[in-house]
Amino acid sequence: MTNLLRRVFSFYIDGFRNMTVGKRLWIIIFIKLFIMFAIFKVFFFHDFLKTRFHNDHQRSEYVLEQLTKTPNHKN
């Protein structure tokens, strides 16, 4: 089992070492992920529950209510 893991790990390390275009693509992917999760969260997704409720009990009741309420479909 250890030998198999070592071979798989070696395979991926050698593959990443020999990349040329792939390294740039991975850098672009990581930059995009950073922008999506760090910058967008700070500027666009404020903490809704903190601003509307004063304590954890009120927040948890609101979340539970939202998760368990039945949808009101109008046809």
PDB file of N, CA, C and O in Angstrom:
ATOM      1  N   MET A   1       0.830  -1.197   0.000  1.00  0.00           N
ATOM      2  CA  MET A   1       0.000   0.000   0.000  1.00  0.00           C
ATOM      3  C   MET A   1       0.871   1.257   0.000  1.00  0.00           C
ATOM      4  O   MET A   1       0.577   2.211  -0.721  1.00  0.00           O
ATOM      5  N   THR A   2       1.921   1.268   0.788  1.00  0.00           N
ATOM      6  CA  THR A   2       2.813   2.421   0.855  1.00  0.00           C
ATOM      7  C   THR A   2       3.513   2.635  -0.482  1.00  0.00           C
ATOM      8  O   THR A   2       3.704   3.771  -0.916  1.00  0.00           O
ATOM      9  N   ASN A   3       3.896   1.529  -1.137  1.00  0.00           N
ATOM     10  CA  ASN A   3       4.566   1.621  -2.426  1.00  0.00           C
ATOM     11  C   ASN A   3       3.636   2.234  -3.468  1.00  0.00           C
ATOM     12  O   ASN A   3       4.072   3.048  -4.281  1.00  0.00           O
ATOM     13  N   LEU A   4       2.370   1.856  -3.453  1.00  0.00           N
ATOM     14  CA  LEU A   4       1.401   2.401  -4.395  1.00  0.00           C
ATOM     15  C   LEU A   4       1.220   3.901  -4.178  1.00  0.00           C
ATOM     16  O   LEU A   4       1.208   4.667  -5.142  1.00  0.00           O
ATOM     17  N   LEU A   5       1.080   4.325  -2.932  1.00  0.00           N
ATOM     18  CA  LEU A   5       0.935   5.750  -2.640  1.00  0.00           C
ATOM     19  C   LEU A   5       2.172   6.542  -3.066  1.00  0.00           C
ATOM     20  O   LEU A   5       2.068   7.655  -3.581  1.00  0.00           O
ATOM     21  N   ARG A   6       3.331   5.948  -2.843  1.00  0.00           N
ATOM     22  CA  ARG A   6       4.582   6.607  -3.233  1.00  0.00           C
ATOM     23  C   ARG A   6       4.666   6.763  -4.749  1.00  0.00           C
ATOM     24  O   ARG A   6       5.109   7.800  -5.243  1.00  0.00           O
ATOM     25  N   ARG A   7       4.243   5.738  -5.490  1.00  0.00           N
ATOM     26  CA  ARG A   7       4.259   5.802  -6.957  1.00  0.00           C
ATOM     27  C   ARG A   7       3.272   6.832  -7.483  1.00  0.00           C
ATOM     28  O   ARG A   7       3.589   7.574  -8.412  1.00  0.00           O
ATOM     29  N   VAL A   8       2.076   6.888  -6.898  1.00  0.00           N
ATOM     30  CA  VAL A   8       1.075   7.867  -7.319  1.00  0.00           C
ATOM     31  C   VAL A   8       1.575   9.282  -7.017  1.00  0.00           C
ATOM     32  O   VAL A   8       1.466  10.170  -7.863  1.00  0.00           O
ATOM     33  N   PHE A   9       2.113   9.492  -5.838  1.00  0.00           N
ATOM     34  CA  PHE A   9       2.647  10.795  -5.465  1.00  0.00           C
ATOM     35  C   PHE A   9       3.781  11.205  -6.408  1.00  0.00           C
ATOM     36  O   PHE A   9       3.833  12.352  -6.851  1.00  0.00           O
ATOM     37  N   SER A  10       4.671  10.292  -6.710  1.00  0.00           N
ATOM     38  CA  SER A  10       5.783  10.556  -7.617  1.00  0.00           C
ATOM     39  C   SER A  10       5.283  10.899  -9.021  1.00  0.00           C
ATOM     40  O   SER A  10       5.832  11.779  -9.683  1.00  0.00           O
ATOM     41  N   PHE A  11       4.247  10.206  -9.466  1.00  0.00           N
ATOM     42  CA  PHE A  11       3.664  10.462 -10.775  1.00  0.00           C
ATOM     43  C   PHE A  11       3.168  11.901 -10.869  1.00  0.00           C
ATOM     44  O   PHE A  11       3.456  12.589 -11.849  1.00  0.00           O
ATOM     45  N   TYR A  12       2.431  12.363  -9.870  1.00  0.00           N
ATOM     46  CA  TYR A  12       1.904  13.728  -9.889  1.00  0.00           C
ATOM     47  C   TYR A  12       3.010  14.764  -9.740  1.00  0.00           C
ATOM     48  O   TYR A  12       2.968  15.801 -10.403  1.00  0.00           O
ATOM     49  N   ILE A  13       3.984  14.512  -8.897  1.00  0.00           N
ATOM     50  CA  ILE A  13       5.090  15.462  -8.729  1.00  0.00           C
ATOM     51  C   ILE A  13       5.856  15.625 -10.039  1.00  0.00           C
ATOM     52  O   ILE A  13       6.157  16.747 -10.447  1.00  0.00           O
ATOM     53  N   ASP A  14       6.171  14.512 -10.700  1.00  0.00           N
ATOM     54  CA  ASP A  14       6.878  14.591 -11.981  1.00  0.00           C
ATOM     55  C   ASP A  14       6.045  15.312 -13.037  1.00  0.00           C
ATOM     56  O   ASP A  14       6.572  16.079 -13.843  1.00  0.00           O
ATOM     57  N   GLY A  15       4.749  15.058 -13.022  1.00  0.00           N
ATOM     58  CA  GLY A  15       3.872  15.731 -13.980  1.00  0.00           C
ATOM     59  C   GLY A  15       3.842  17.234 -13.777  1.00  0.00           C
ATOM     60  O   GLY A  15       3.898  17.987 -14.749  1.00  0.00           O
ATOM     61  N   PHE A  16       3.755  17.685 -12.537  1.00  0.00           N
ATOM     62  CA  PHE A  16       3.734  19.126 -12.266  1.00  0.00           C
ATOM     63  C   PHE A  16       5.089  19.772 -12.536  1.00  0.00           C
ATOM     64  O   PHE A  16       5.156  20.933 -12.940  1.00  0.00           O
ATOM     65  N   ARG A  17       6.164  19.024 -12.314  1.00  0.00           N
ATOM     66  CA  ARG A  17       7.494  19.555 -12.570  1.00  0.00           C
ATOM     67  C   ARG A  17       7.726  19.816 -14.046  1.00  0.00           C
ATOM     68  O   ARG A  17       8.379  20.793 -14.412  1.00  0.00           O
ATOM     69  N   ASN A  18       7.196  18.953 -14.890  1.00  0.00           N
ATOM     70  CA  ASN A  18       7.437  19.053 -16.326  1.00  0.00           C
ATOM     71  C   ASN A  18       6.424  19.917 -17.061  1.00  0.00           C
ATOM     72  O   ASN A  18       6.512  20.050 -18.281  1.00  0.00           O
ATOM     73  N   MET A  19       5.480  20.501 -16.367  1.00  0.00           N
ATOM     74  CA  MET A  19       4.479  21.371 -17.005  1.00  0.00           C
ATOM     75  C   MET A  19       5.112  22.672 -17.457  1.00  0.00           C
ATOM     76  O   MET A  19       6.034  23.190 -16.827  1.00  0.00           O
ATOM     77  N   THR A  20       4.597  23.187 -18.566  1.00  0.00           N
ATOM     78  CA  THR A  20       5.006  24.535 -18.988  1.00  0.00           C
ATOM     79  C   THR A  20       3.791  25.445 -18.990  1.00  0.00           C
ATOM     80  O   THR A  20       3.742  26.412 -18.230  1.00  0.00           O
ATOM     81  N   VAL A  21       2.813  25.150 -19.831  1.00  0.00           N
ATOM     82  CA  VAL A  21       1.604  25.955 -19.902  1.00  0.00           C
ATOM     83  C   VAL A  21       0.730  25.696 -18.681  1.00  0.00           C
ATOM     84  O   VAL A  21       0.049  26.602 -18.203  1.00  0.00           O
ATOM     85  N   GLY A  22       0.746  24.483 -18.181  1.00  0.00           N
ATOM     86  CA  GLY A  22      -0.088  24.110 -17.049  1.00  0.00           C
ATOM     87  C   GLY A  22       0.195  24.929 -15.800  1.00  0.00           C
ATOM     88  O   GLY A  22      -0.724  25.226 -15.036  1.00  0.00           O
ATOM     89  N   LYS A  23       1.441  25.294 -15.584  1.00  0.00           N
ATOM     90  CA  LYS A  23       1.784  26.101 -14.406  1.00  0.00           C
ATOM     91  C   LYS A  23       1.103  27.460 -14.458  1.00  0.00           C
ATOM     92  O   LYS A  23       0.592  27.954 -13.453  1.00  0.00           O
ATOM     93  N   ARG A  24       1.104  28.056 -15.649  1.00  0.00           N
ATOM     94  CA  ARG A  24       0.420  29.350 -15.794  1.00  0.00           C
ATOM     95  C   ARG A  24      -1.077  29.196 -15.573  1.00  0.00           C
ATOM     96  O   ARG A  24      -1.705  30.044 -14.938  1.00  0.00           O
ATOM     97  N   LEU A  25      -1.644  28.125 -16.090  1.00  0.00           N
ATOM     98  CA  LEU A  25      -3.075  27.907 -15.914  1.00  0.00           C
ATOM     99  C   LEU A  25      -3.429  27.701 -14.445  1.00  0.00           C
ATOM    100  O   LEU A  25      -4.450  28.212 -13.984  1.00  0.00           O
ATOM    101  N   TRP A  26      -2.603  26.961 -13.699  1.00  0.00           N
ATOM    102  CA  TRP A  26      -2.852  26.767 -12.273  1.00  0.00           C
ATOM    103  C   TRP A  26      -2.743  28.083 -11.522  1.00  0.00           C
ATOM    104  O   TRP A  26      -3.511  28.328 -10.592  1.00  0.00           O
ATOM    105  N   ILE A  27      -1.801  28.931 -11.909  1.00  0.00           N
ATOM    106  CA  ILE A  27      -1.673  30.245 -11.270  1.00  0.00           C
ATOM    107  C   ILE A  27      -2.927  31.070 -11.524  1.00  0.00           C
ATOM    108  O   ILE A  27      -3.431  31.728 -10.614  1.00  0.00           O
ATOM    109  N   ILE A  28      -3.438  31.039 -12.762  1.00  0.00           N
ATOM    110  CA  ILE A  28      -4.665  31.763 -13.086  1.00  0.00           C
ATOM    111  C   ILE A  28      -5.833  31.221 -12.272  1.00  0.00           C
ATOM    112  O   ILE A  28      -6.642  31.997 -11.763  1.00  0.00           O
ATOM    113  N   ILE A  29      -5.934  29.902 -12.141  1.00  0.00           N
ATOM    114  CA  ILE A  29      -7.008  29.280 -11.359  1.00  0.00           C
ATOM    115  C   ILE A  29      -6.942  29.733  -9.901  1.00  0.00           C
ATOM    116  O   ILE A  29      -7.968  30.088  -9.321  1.00  0.00           O
ATOM    117  N   PHE A  30      -5.751  29.725  -9.302  1.00  0.00           N
ATOM    118  CA  PHE A  30      -5.620  30.131  -7.902  1.00  0.00           C
ATOM    119  C   PHE A  30      -5.935  31.618  -7.707  1.00  0.00           C
ATOM    120  O   PHE A  30      -6.519  32.000  -6.694  1.00  0.00           O
ATOM    121  N   ILE A  31      -5.553  32.446  -8.665  1.00  0.00           N
ATOM    122  CA  ILE A  31      -5.877  33.876  -8.575  1.00  0.00           C
ATOM    123  C   ILE A  31      -7.390  34.075  -8.638  1.00  0.00           C
ATOM    124  O   ILE A  31      -7.948  34.860  -7.870  1.00  0.00           O
ATOM    125  N   LYS A  32      -8.052  33.366  -9.551  1.00  0.00           N
ATOM    126  CA  LYS A  32      -9.509  33.483  -9.660  1.00  0.00           C
ATOM    127  C   LYS A  32     -10.198  32.993  -8.396  1.00  0.00           C
ATOM    128  O   LYS A  32     -11.159  33.615  -7.941  1.00  0.00           O
ATOM    129  N   LEU A  33      -9.729  31.894  -7.821  1.00  0.00           N
ATOM    130  CA  LEU A  33     -10.316  31.392  -6.580  1.00  0.00           C
ATOM    131  C   LEU A  33     -10.124  32.384  -5.442  1.00  0.00           C
ATOM    132  O   LEU A  33     -11.031  32.594  -4.637  1.00  0.00           O
ATOM    133  N   PHE A  34      -8.953  32.987  -5.375  1.00  0.00           N
ATOM    134  CA  PHE A  34      -8.706  33.991  -4.345  1.00  0.00           C
ATOM    135  C   PHE A  34      -9.663  35.161  -4.502  1.00  0.00           C
ATOM    136  O   PHE A  34     -10.235  35.637  -3.521  1.00  0.00           O
ATOM    137  N   ILE A  35      -9.838  35.625  -5.737  1.00  0.00           N
ATOM    138  CA  ILE A  35     -10.750  36.744  -5.974  1.00  0.00           C
ATOM    139  C   ILE A  35     -12.167  36.361  -5.588  1.00  0.00           C
ATOM    140  O   ILE A  35     -12.861  37.141  -4.935  1.00  0.00           O
ATOM    141  N   MET A  36     -12.608  35.176  -5.979  1.00  0.00           N
ATOM    142  CA  MET A  36     -13.981  34.770  -5.690  1.00  0.00           C
ATOM    143  C   MET A  36     -14.241  34.615  -4.203  1.00  0.00           C
ATOM    144  O   MET A  36     -15.263  35.086  -3.704  1.00  0.00           O
ATOM    145  N   PHE A  37     -13.338  33.965  -3.489  1.00  0.00           N
ATOM    146  CA  PHE A  37     -13.612  33.642  -2.099  1.00  0.00           C
ATOM    147  C   PHE A  37     -13.160  34.706  -1.114  1.00  0.00           C
ATOM    148  O   PHE A  37     -13.768  34.838  -0.052  1.00  0.00           O
ATOM    149  N   ALA A  38     -12.150  35.448  -1.411  1.00  0.00           N
ATOM    150  CA  ALA A  38     -11.652  36.439  -0.457  1.00  0.00           C
ATOM    151  C   ALA A  38     -12.230  37.824  -0.735  1.00  0.00           C
ATOM    152  O   ALA A  38     -12.857  38.426   0.137  1.00  0.00           O
ATOM    153  N   ILE A  39     -12.024  38.315  -1.923  1.00  0.00           N
ATOM    154  CA  ILE A  39     -12.408  39.693  -2.218  1.00  0.00           C
ATOM    155  C   ILE A  39     -13.919  39.836  -2.350  1.00  0.00           C
ATOM    156  O   ILE A  39     -14.494  40.765  -1.781  1.00  0.00           O
ATOM    157  N   PHE A  40     -14.582  38.938  -3.088  1.00  0.00           N
ATOM    158  CA  PHE A  40     -16.034  39.042  -3.240  1.00  0.00           C
ATOM    159  C   PHE A  40     -16.741  38.908  -1.908  1.00  0.00           C
ATOM    160  O   PHE A  40     -17.717  39.614  -1.656  1.00  0.00           O
ATOM    161  N   LYS A  41     -16.272  38.020  -1.053  1.00  0.00           N
ATOM    162  CA  LYS A  41     -16.914  37.837   0.245  1.00  0.00           C
ATOM    163  C   LYS A  41     -16.848  39.117   1.073  1.00  0.00           C
ATOM    164  O   LYS A  41     -17.828  39.502   1.711  1.00  0.00           O
ATOM    165  N   VAL A  42     -15.717  39.757   1.061  1.00  0.00           N
ATOM    166  CA  VAL A  42     -15.546  40.966   1.864  1.00  0.00           C
ATOM    167  C   VAL A  42     -16.435  42.106   1.367  1.00  0.00           C
ATOM    168  O   VAL A  42     -17.044  42.808   2.174  1.00  0.00           O
ATOM    169  N   PHE A  43     -16.517  42.299   0.050  1.00  0.00           N
ATOM    170  CA  PHE A  43     -17.212  43.463  -0.480  1.00  0.00           C
ATOM    171  C   PHE A  43     -18.682  43.233  -0.825  1.00  0.00           C
ATOM    172  O   PHE A  43     -19.470  44.177  -0.772  1.00  0.00           O
ATOM    173  N   PHE A  44     -19.072  42.009  -1.176  1.00  0.00           N
ATOM    174  CA  PHE A  44     -20.428  41.796  -1.669  1.00  0.00           C
ATOM    175  C   PHE A  44     -21.323  40.958  -0.763  1.00  0.00           C
ATOM    176  O   PHE A  44     -22.546  41.081  -0.835  1.00  0.00           O
ATOM    177  N   PHE A  45     -20.756  40.125   0.072  1.00  0.00           N
ATOM    178  CA  PHE A  45     -21.571  39.240   0.898  1.00  0.00           C
ATOM    179  C   PHE A  45     -21.400  39.604   2.369  1.00  0.00           C
ATOM    180  O   PHE A  45     -20.562  39.033   3.067  1.00  0.00           O
ATOM    181  N   HIS A  46     -22.197  40.553   2.829  1.00  0.00           N
ATOM    182  CA  HIS A  46     -22.117  40.968   4.227  1.00  0.00           C
ATOM    183  C   HIS A  46     -22.746  39.897   5.122  1.00  0.00           C
ATOM    184  O   HIS A  46     -23.446  39.006   4.639  1.00  0.00           O
ATOM    185  N   ASP A  47     -22.499  39.990   6.385  1.00  0.00           N
ATOM    186  CA  ASP A  47     -23.006  39.008   7.342  1.00  0.00           C
ATOM    187  C   ASP A  47     -24.457  39.332   7.669  1.00  0.00           C
ATOM    188  O   ASP A  47     -24.737  40.120   8.573  1.00  0.00           O
ATOM    189  N   PHE A  48     -25.369  38.726   6.936  1.00  0.00           N
ATOM    190  CA  PHE A  48     -26.802  38.982   7.042  1.00  0.00           C
ATOM    191  C   PHE A  48     -27.329  38.687   8.442  1.00  0.00           C
ATOM    192  O   PHE A  48     -28.081  39.486   9.000  1.00  0.00           O
ATOM    193  N   LEU A  49     -26.947  37.557   9.011  1.00  0.00           N
ATOM    194  CA  LEU A  49     -27.485  37.161  10.310  1.00  0.00           C
ATOM    195  C   LEU A  49     -26.989  38.063  11.436  1.00  0.00           C
ATOM    196  O   LEU A  49     -27.741  38.348  12.369  1.00  0.00           O
ATOM    197  N   LYS A  50     -25.756  38.511  11.366  1.00  0.00           N
ATOM    198  CA  LYS A  50     -25.221  39.393  12.414  1.00  0.00           C
ATOM    199  C   LYS A  50     -25.932  40.737  12.431  1.00  0.00           C
ATOM    200  O   LYS A  50     -26.114  41.330  13.494  1.00  0.00           O
ATOM    201  N   THR A  51     -26.335  41.222  11.260  1.00  0.00           N
ATOM    202  CA  THR A  51     -26.964  42.538  11.205  1.00  0.00           C
ATOM    203  C   THR A  51     -28.432  42.495  11.598  1.00  0.00           C
ATOM    204  O   THR A  51     -28.971  43.508  12.043  1.00  0.00           O
ATOM    205  N   ARG A  52     -29.090  41.366  11.448  1.00  0.00           N
ATOM    206  CA  ARG A  52     -30.516  41.282  11.733  1.00  0.00           C
ATOM    207  C   ARG A  52     -30.852  40.746  13.127  1.00  0.00           C
ATOM    208  O   ARG A  52     -31.921  41.044  13.661  1.00  0.00           O
ATOM    209  N   PHE A  53     -29.959  39.965  13.716  1.00  0.00           N
ATOM    210  CA  PHE A  53     -30.268  39.320  14.992  1.00  0.00           C
ATOM    211  C   PHE A  53     -29.171  39.620  15.997  1.00  0.00           C
ATOM    212  O   PHE A  53     -28.013  39.820  15.632  1.00  0.00           O
ATOM    213  N   HIS A  54     -29.554  39.648  17.276  1.00  0.00           N
ATOM    214  CA  HIS A  54     -28.620  40.065  18.321  1.00  0.00           C
ATOM    215  C   HIS A  54     -27.855  38.928  18.978  1.00  0.00           C
ATOM    216  O   HIS A  54     -26.773  39.152  19.519  1.00  0.00           O
ATOM    217  N   ASN A  55     -28.396  37.702  18.944  1.00  0.00           N
ATOM    218  CA  ASN A  55     -27.684  36.596  19.593  1.00  0.00           C
ATOM    219  C   ASN A  55     -27.798  35.311  18.765  1.00  0.00           C
ATOM    220  O   ASN A  55     -28.550  35.245  17.793  1.00  0.00           O
ATOM    221  N   ASP A  56     -27.041  34.305  19.170  1.00  0.00           N
ATOM    222  CA  ASP A  56     -26.994  33.050  18.420  1.00  0.00           C
ATOM    223  C   ASP A  56     -28.325  32.308  18.428  1.00  0.00           C
ATOM    224  O   ASP A  56     -28.675  31.640  17.454  1.00  0.00           O
ATOM    225  N   HIS A  57     -29.055  32.424  19.511  1.00  0.00           N
ATOM    226  CA  HIS A  57     -30.348  31.728  19.598  1.00  0.00           C
ATOM    227  C   HIS A  57     -31.318  32.262  18.534  1.00  0.00           C
ATOM    228  O   HIS A  57     -31.984  31.479  17.857  1.00  0.00           O
ATOM    229  N   GLN A  58     -31.397  33.569  18.388  1.00  0.00           N
ATOM    230  CA  GLN A  58     -32.274  34.150  17.373  1.00  0.00           C
ATOM    231  C   GLN A  58     -31.825  33.760  15.968  1.00  0.00           C
ATOM    232  O   GLN A  58     -32.652  33.467  15.104  1.00  0.00           O
ATOM    233  N   ARG A  59     -30.535  33.758  15.748  1.00  0.00           N
ATOM    234  CA  ARG A  59     -29.995  33.368  14.436  1.00  0.00           C
ATOM    235  C   ARG A  59     -30.333  31.923  14.112  1.00  0.00           C
ATOM    236  O   ARG A  59     -30.754  31.614  12.998  1.00  0.00           O
ATOM    237  N   SER A  60     -30.150  31.038  15.084  1.00  0.00           N
ATOM    238  CA  SER A  60     -30.417  29.620  14.831  1.00  0.00           C
ATOM    239  C   SER A  60     -31.897  29.366  14.597  1.00  0.00           C
ATOM    240  O   SER A  60     -32.254  28.528  13.770  1.00  0.00           O
ATOM    241  N   GLU A  61     -32.763  30.075  15.310  1.00  0.00           N
ATOM    242  CA  GLU A  61     -34.201  29.919  15.081  1.00  0.00           C
ATOM    243  C   GLU A  61     -34.589  30.397  13.689  1.00  0.00           C
ATOM    244  O   GLU A  61     -35.412  29.764  13.028  1.00  0.00           O
ATOM    245  N   TYR A  62     -34.016  31.491  13.240  1.00  0.00           N
ATOM    246  CA  TYR A  62     -34.310  31.993  11.901  1.00  0.00           C
ATOM    247  C   TYR A  62     -33.860  30.996  10.832  1.00  0.00           C
ATOM    248  O   TYR A  62     -34.602  30.715   9.891  1.00  0.00           O
ATOM    249  N   VAL A  63     -32.656  30.467  10.976  1.00  0.00           N
ATOM    250  CA  VAL A  63     -32.143  29.508   9.996  1.00  0.00           C
ATOM    251  C   VAL A  63     -32.998  28.251   9.986  1.00  0.00           C
ATOM    252  O   VAL A  63     -33.336  27.745   8.916  1.00  0.00           O
ATOM    253  N   LEU A  64     -33.350  27.743  11.150  1.00  0.00           N
ATOM    254  CA  LEU A  64     -34.205  26.561  11.228  1.00  0.00           C
ATOM    255  C   LEU A  64     -35.560  26.820  10.577  1.00  0.00           C
ATOM    256  O   LEU A  64     -36.079  25.965   9.860  1.00  0.00           O
ATOM    257  N   GLU A  65     -36.124  27.976  10.819  1.00  0.00           N
ATOM    258  CA  GLU A  65     -37.414  28.338  10.219  1.00  0.00           C
ATOM    259  C   GLU A  65     -37.307  28.388   8.693  1.00  0.00           C
ATOM    260  O   GLU A  65     -38.198  27.912   7.989  1.00  0.00           O
ATOM    261  N   GLN A  66     -36.232  28.958   8.192  1.00  0.00           N
ATOM    262  CA  GLN A  66     -36.053  29.063   6.740  1.00  0.00           C
ATOM    263  C   GLN A  66     -35.834  27.700   6.096  1.00  0.00           C
ATOM    264  O   GLN A  66     -36.275  27.468   4.970  1.00  0.00           O
ATOM    265  N   LEU A  67     -35.164  26.806   6.795  1.00  0.00           N
ATOM    266  CA  LEU A  67     -34.893  25.476   6.236  1.00  0.00           C
ATOM    267  C   LEU A  67     -36.106  24.561   6.277  1.00  0.00           C
ATOM    268  O   LEU A  67     -36.233  23.665   5.443  1.00  0.00           O
ATOM    269  N   THR A  68     -36.999  24.776   7.238  1.00  0.00           N
ATOM    270  CA  THR A  68     -38.106  23.838   7.412  1.00  0.00           C
ATOM    271  C   THR A  68     -39.445  24.352   6.911  1.00  0.00           C
ATOM    272  O   THR A  68     -40.418  23.598   6.913  1.00  0.00           O
ATOM    273  N   LYS A  69     -39.534  25.590   6.486  1.00  0.00           N
ATOM    274  CA  LYS A  69     -40.836  26.078   6.030  1.00  0.00           C
ATOM    275  C   LYS A  69     -41.161  25.488   4.663  1.00  0.00           C
ATOM    276  O   LYS A  69     -40.271  25.235   3.852  1.00  0.00           O
ATOM    277  N   THR A  70     -42.444  25.276   4.425  1.00  0.00           N
ATOM    278  CA  THR A  70     -42.876  24.683   3.157  1.00  0.00           C
ATOM    279  C   THR A  70     -42.981  25.781   2.103  1.00  0.00           C
ATOM    280  O   THR A  70     -43.392  26.902   2.404  1.00  0.00           O
ATOM    281  N   PRO A  71     -42.610  25.457   0.877  1.00  0.00           N
ATOM    282  CA  PRO A  71     -42.680  26.470  -0.183  1.00  0.00           C
ATOM    283  C   PRO A  71     -44.136  26.803  -0.531  1.00  0.00           C
ATOM    284  O   PRO A  71     -45.010  25.936  -0.507  1.00  0.00           O
ATOM    285  N   ASN A  72     -44.365  28.035  -0.842  1.00  0.00           N
ATOM    286  CA  ASN A  72     -45.694  28.493  -1.190  1.00  0.00           C
ATOM    287  C   ASN A  72     -45.765  28.657  -2.707  1.00  0.00           C
ATOM    288  O   ASN A  72     -45.417  29.710  -3.240  1.00  0.00           O
ATOM    289  N   HIS A  73     -46.217  27.607  -3.399  1.00  0.00           N
ATOM    290  CA  HIS A  73     -46.276  27.641  -4.864  1.00  0.00           C
ATOM    291  C   HIS A  73     -47.631  28.143  -5.305  1.00  0.00           C
ATOM    292  O   HIS A  73     -48.667  27.625  -4.889  1.00  0.00           O
ATOM    293  N   LYS A  74     -47.616  29.156  -6.149  1.00  0.00           N
ATOM    294  CA  LYS A  74     -48.852  29.678  -6.729  1.00  0.00           C
ATOM    295  C   LYS A  74     -48.818  29.390  -8.224  1.00  0.00           C
ATOM    296  O   LYS A  74     -47.881  29.789  -8.915  1.00  0.00           O
ATOM    297  N   ASN A  75     -49.819  28.711  -8.715  1.00  0.00           N
ATOM    298  CA  ASN A  75     -49.878  28.389 -10.143  1.00  0.00           C
ATOM    299  C   ASN A  75     -50.812  29.307 -10.875  1.00  0.00           C
ATOM    300  O   ASN A  75     -50.982  29.177 -12.087  1.00  0.00           O
TER     301      ASN A  75
END
